[in-house]
Amino acid sequence: MVKTKDKTAKGRIKINPELCKGCMLCTRACPKGIIRRGDVFNCKGYYVMVCNGCERCTGCAMCAQVCPDAAIEVWK
């Protein structure tokens, strides 16, 4: 028997606020537009990105691929 992926399965992302430098490359790369700049600074003084509407994440990992600081983890 071959198992197929559940079409209702969603992705999930986690942004490490201390690694994020607020470059906003992930906001441009996200096809769903769910990543935005937050209102909180990290310890280096950068605004960190936050996921707004994470339930719509597909787990495509485009955000993690463009992140120069490897601040984003993606799960499918």
Helices and strands as residue ranges (DSSP letters): E 12-15, H 25-29, E 35-41, E 47-51, G 54-56, H 62-66, E 72-75
